[in-house]
Amino acid sequence: MDDARPAQLKASPGGRVSEEVAVEKRAHIKTWRGVPALAATICMIASLGSAATASGARVASCLRPHAQLSVEESRLSDRLPRNGEPAVLQSTTFAQQMIDGAGFQRFAPAFTRRVCRADDLRSTRQLARQQGALLWRLAVNRAQGRGPVQASLPASDDRPLYWTRLQARAVLRQARFRFPVSAAERDALVTLFDNASRGMFAIHFPVGRTYARVILSRFDPYTLDGGDAGTAPGAAGNNIRHGDPSGATALALDGAHYRLTDGKTEVIQTYLLPVNYREFREGYLEDTVGPWMKPGPRQVAASITMSQTNGDEFDLEQWNGRYHGVSIGNDNLAPCPNVNGVAQLATQDHSCDTAVVPRWGGRSAST
């Protein structure tokens, strides 16, 4: 597995900085780093040195720089004002700072090259799932101290995973595939990568009555818009810096084992949920937890979610997911807004209510 260590830079004969080739052990491909931050998401390879010029040109031609991104992905280009100089934008996007700060800066360029070389939809689906799972494992390993912590951010920081995930999703949105692909198929590729990079496919439990199997769900950073933006034109607000301690907890606890007082071993598997309503309506939660609720030798004892509230308090939610609430998601959508300053009940606005998706026993929209 690639440990995402920074590659060594060296000067080319022309004086420009170029890359040493690094081999991603799992994928068996050559990768380069030292790439500038995303401007139109992945115009990243173009400024590499002469050793990567041909490869960079091929990758650049594979991408559609004007393809529409999601609201979350569009924040990849956000910049904060300079520290101590609030009228001037920082030279690097905030997302790239978070990615570099964890040593994950090679992930999206390597992913881009593999996407650009994919020959058909089936292999691209496999690639999206495998690389999403790789990103999740990189983040868990970093959080749990498997190998030295790379770069400047602490191991407990959950933000690099969030921003690297969005960077890779943007690649799938922008890719000019070598094969025909519909809008629905492209969206499905993004969803597949997203699910895998959240740990949703990485849940595995041992068999036996001596184990207490527990699934813990946590959340992405949220409330990323707003806050002090200084006076620099186009600067993002300070809220973009937000992380989520619940997400950091998920990365730290995934795969943990604890001996209980009754002699059983508690096994914890974790995953991360988005802070959007659409994904819940599409069944992200049920599809992840549902298979482990079924009777069988790997049935879980509990599925628990925990989220951050105010100050140093956390809510352990007994009736999670039954009411949407009024807050907007990271996609800037809120299905149940206040009306004249008053929160609505499900009887007043059916968008405020939630239901299990039909494939997991919920009622269909027609019933």
C-alpha positions in Angstrom: 0.0 0.0 0.0 1.2 3.4 -0.9 2.0 5.3 2.4 1.6 8.6 0.6 5.1 9.8 1.6 6.2 13.0 -0.1 8.3 12.2 -3.2 11.7 13.8 -3.5 11.9 16.8 -5.8 14.9 17.5 -8.0 15.8 20.2 -10.5 15.7 19.5 -14.2 18.5 20.7 -16.5 16.3 23.7 -17.4 16.1 24.7 -13.8 12.5 23.8 -13.3 11.4 21.5 -10.5 10.4 18.0 -11.7 9.5 14.8 -10.0 11.1 11.6 -9.1 9.0 8.7 -10.2 7.3 6.9 -7.2 5.6 3.6 -7.5 2.3 3.1 -5.9 2.8 -0.4 -4.5 -0.8 -1.5 -4.6 -1.8 -0.2 -8.0 1.6 -0.9 -9.6 1.6 2.5 -11.4 4.0 5.4 -11.6 3.0 8.5 -9.9 4.3 12.1 -9.6 3.6 14.7 -7.0 4.5 18.3 -6.3 1.4 19.3 -8.2 -0.2 22.8 -7.8 -3.5 23.2 -6.1 -6.7 22.6 -8.1 -7.8 25.6 -10.1 -10.5 24.1 -12.2 -10.2 21.0 -10.1 -7.5 18.9 -11.8 -5.4 21.2 -14.0 -2.7 19.7 -11.8 -0.3 17.9 -14.0 0.5 20.8 -16.4 3.2 22.5 -14.2 5.3 19.4 -13.6 8.8 19.4 -14.9 10.1 18.1 -18.2 10.1 14.4 -17.1 6.4 14.4 -16.8 5.4 16.7 -19.7 4.1 14.1 -22.0 2.2 12.3 -19.2 0.8 15.6 -18.0 -0.4 16.5 -21.5 -2.2 13.2 -21.8 -3.9 13.6 -18.4 -4.9 17.2 -19.1 -6.5 16.2 -22.4 -8.5 13.5 -20.5 -10.2 16.0 -18.3 -13.1 18.4 -19.0 -12.1 21.5 -17.0 -15.5 23.1 -17.3 -17.6 20.1 -16.3 -20.1 20.9 -13.6 -19.0 20.0 -10.1 -21.2 19.4 -7.1 -21.6 22.2 -4.4 -19.1 20.3 -2.2 -16.6 19.7 -4.9 -16.7 23.4 -6.0 -15.2 24.3 -2.6 -12.0 22.7 -3.8 -11.0 26.0 -5.3 -11.7 28.1 -2.2 -8.8 30.1 -0.8 -8.4 31.8 2.6 -6.8 35.2 3.1 -3.2 35.2 4.1 -2.4 35.1 7.8 -1.6 38.6 8.8 -2.4 40.0 5.4 -6.2 39.6 5.1 -6.5 41.6 1.9 -4.5 39.1 -0.1 -5.5 35.5 -1.0 -3.3 32.6 0.0 -1.4 31.1 -2.9 -2.7 27.5 -2.3 -6.4 26.4 -2.0 -7.5 25.4 1.5 -8.4 21.9 0.2 -4.8 21.4 -1.2 -3.3 22.5 2.1 -5.4 19.8 3.9 -4.4 17.2 1.4 -0.7 18.1 1.5 -0.9 18.4 5.3 -1.6 14.6 5.5 0.8 13.5 2.7 -2.1 12.5 0.5 -1.1 14.8 -2.4 -0.2 11.9 -4.7 -3.6 10.2 -4.5 -5.7 12.3 -6.9 -3.0 12.6 -9.6 -2.4 8.8 -9.6 -6.2 8.2 -9.6 -6.5 10.6 -12.5 -4.0 8.7 -14.6 -5.7 5.4 -13.9 -9.2 6.8 -14.8 -7.8 8.2 -18.0 -6.4 4.8 -19.0 -9.6 2.8 -18.2 -10.9 1.0 -21.2 -14.5 0.3 -20.2 -17.2 1.0 -17.7 -16.8 -2.3 -15.8 -13.1 -1.8 -15.1 -13.8 1.8 -14.2 -16.3 0.7 -11.6 -13.7 -1.7 -10.2 -11.2 1.1 -10.1 -13.6 3.5 -8.3 -14.3 0.9 -5.6 -10.7 -0.2 -5.1 -9.3 3.3 -5.0 -12.1 4.5 -2.7 -11.3 1.6 -0.3 -7.6 2.5 -0.6 -8.2 6.1 0.5 -10.2 5.0 3.5 -7.4 2.6 4.5 -4.8 5.3 4.1 -6.8 7.6 6.4 -7.4 4.9 9.0 -3.8 3.8 9.0 -2.7 7.4 9.4 -5.1 8.1 12.3 -4.1 4.9 14.1 -0.4 5.4 13.7 0.5 2.6 11.3 3.7 4.0 10.1 5.1 7.4 10.8 2.6 10.3 10.5 3.5 12.1 7.3 3.4 15.9 6.7 2.3 18.6 9.1 -1.3 17.8 10.3 -1.8 15.7 13.4 -2.9 12.0 12.9 -6.3 12.8 14.5 -7.3 15.3 11.8 -10.3 14.0 9.7 -10.2 16.8 7.1 -7.6 15.4 4.7 -9.9 12.4 4.0 -12.8 14.7 3.3 -10.9 16.9 0.9 -9.0 14.1 -0.9 -12.3 12.3 -1.4 -13.8 15.4 -3.1 -10.7 15.9 -5.2 -11.0 12.3 -6.5 -14.8 12.6 -7.1 -14.1 15.7 -9.2 -11.8 13.6 -11.4 -14.7 11.3 -12.2 -17.0 14.3 -12.9 -14.4 15.8 -15.3 -13.0 12.7 -17.0 -13.3 12.2 -20.8 -13.7 8.4 -20.7 -12.5 6.3 -23.5 -15.9 4.7 -23.8 -19.5 6.0 -23.9 -20.9 6.9 -20.5 -24.3 8.4 -19.6 -24.8 11.0 -17.0 -26.5 8.4 -14.7 -23.5 6.0 -15.1 -21.1 8.8 -14.3 -23.0 9.7 -11.2 -23.0 6.1 -10.2 -19.2 6.0 -10.5 -19.0 9.0 -8.2 -21.3 7.4 -5.7 -19.4 4.1 -5.8 -16.1 5.9 -5.0 -17.8 8.0 -2.3 -19.2 4.9 -0.6 -15.9 3.0 -0.7 -13.9 6.0 0.7 -16.3 6.3 3.6 -15.5 2.7 4.8 -19.0 1.5 3.8 -17.6 -1.6 2.0 -14.8 -2.2 4.6 -17.0 -3.5 7.4 -16.0 -7.1 8.3 -16.8 -9.0 11.5 -15.6 -12.3 12.9 -18.1 -15.2 13.5 -18.9 -16.5 16.9 -20.8 -16.0 20.1 -17.7 -14.7 21.9 -17.9 -11.5 19.9 -20.0 -8.4 20.4 -20.1 -6.8 17.0 -20.8 -3.0 16.9 -21.0 -0.6 14.0 -20.3 3.1 14.7 -21.2 5.8 12.2 -19.8 9.3 12.3 -20.0 12.4 10.1 -18.1 14.6 7.7 -17.0 18.1 8.5 -19.9 20.5 8.0 -21.0 24.2 8.2 -18.2 25.0 5.8 -19.5 28.3 4.4 -19.4 31.6 6.2 -17.1 33.0 8.9 -14.6 35.8 8.8 -13.2 36.1 5.2 -11.0 39.2 5.7 -11.0 41.7 2.8 -9.4 39.7 0.0 -11.7 39.6 -3.0 -13.2 36.1 -3.4 -11.8 34.8 -0.1 -13.6 31.9 1.6 -14.8 32.3 5.1 -13.0 30.8 8.1 -15.7 28.1 8.5 -14.0 26.1 5.7 -11.4 25.1 8.3 -14.0 23.1 10.2 -13.3 19.5 11.0 -15.6 17.0 12.8 -14.3 15.2 16.0 -16.9 12.5 15.4 -15.1 11.7 12.1 -11.8 11.7 13.8 -13.2 9.2 16.3 -14.4 6.9 13.5 -10.9 6.8 12.0 -9.3 6.1 15.4 -11.7 3.4 16.4 -12.1 1.4 13.2 -11.2 -2.2 13.8 -10.8 -1.7 17.6 -11.2 -4.7 20.0 -12.1 -4.5 23.6 -12.5 -7.2 26.3 -15.9 -6.9 28.0 -16.8 -7.8 31.6 -18.7 -10.9 30.4 -15.6 -12.2 28.7 -16.8 -11.4 25.2 -14.6 -9.3 22.8 -16.2 -6.2 21.4 -15.3 -5.6 17.8 -15.9 -2.1 16.4 -16.2 -1.2 12.7 -16.8 2.4 11.7 -17.8 4.4 8.6 -18.6 8.0 7.8 -21.8 9.5 6.7 -22.2 12.7 4.6 -23.9 15.8 6.0 -26.5 16.0 3.2 -30.1 14.8 3.1 -30.0 13.4 -0.4 -27.7 10.5 0.4 -29.9 9.5 3.4 -32.9 9.5 1.1 -31.0 7.3 -1.3 -30.3 4.7 1.4 -26.6 5.3 2.3 -27.3 4.3 5.9 -29.6 1.3 5.2 -27.3 -0.1 2.6 -24.3 0.0 5.0 -25.9 -1.3 8.1 -28.8 -3.4 6.8 -26.8 -6.5 5.8 -25.4 -6.7 9.3 -28.8 -6.5 11.0 -30.0 -9.7 9.4 -29.9 -12.8 11.5 -26.7 -14.8 11.1 -23.3 -15.6 12.6 -22.1 -12.0 11.9 -25.2 -10.1 13.1 -24.3 -6.9 15.0 -25.3 -6.3 18.6 -25.7 -2.6 18.0 -25.4 0.1 15.4 -24.7 3.5 17.0 -24.3 7.0 15.6 -22.7 9.9 17.3 -22.4 13.5 16.3 -21.0 16.8 17.6 -23.3 19.3 19.2 -22.3 22.4 21.1 -19.1 22.9 22.9 -17.6 19.7 24.2 -20.9 17.7 24.2 -21.8 14.9 21.9 -25.3 13.5 21.3 -25.9 9.8 21.4 -29.1 9.7 19.2 -31.8 7.2 20.2 -34.1 8.1 17.4 -31.7 9.0 14.7 -32.9 9.7 11.2 -36.6 10.2 11.9 -36.7 14.0 11.5 -34.7 16.0 9.1 -34.3 19.3 11.0 -33.8 22.8 9.6 -30.0 23.0 9.0 -28.7 23.0 5.4 -26.4 20.2 4.3 -23.0 20.6 2.8 -24.7 20.7 -0.6 -26.6 23.9 0.6 -29.9 22.1 0.5 -32.4 21.9 3.3 -35.6 19.9 2.7 -37.3 21.1 5.8 -36.7 24.9 6.2 -38.2 27.1 8.9 -41.3 29.0 7.8 -41.5 32.5 9.2 -38.9 31.5 11.7 -40.9 28.4 12.9 -39.6 24.9 12.6 -42.1 22.6 10.7 -43.4 19.2 11.7 -43.7 16.4 9.3 -47.5 16.9 9.3 -47.0 20.4 8.0 -44.2 19.6 5.5 -43.8 16.0 4.4 -40.2 16.8 3.4 -39.4 17.0 7.1 -40.2 13.3 7.6 -37.9 10.5 6.7 -38.6 6.9 5.9 -36.6 3.7 5.3 -36.0 3.2 1.6 -38.3 0.6 0.0 -35.6 -2.0 -0.7 -35.1 -2.2 3.1 -38.8 -2.5 3.9 -39.9 1.2 3.8 -42.9 2.4 2.0 -42.6 3.6 -1.6 -43.5 7.1 -2.7 -46.8 5.8 -4.2 -48.1 4.3 -1.0 
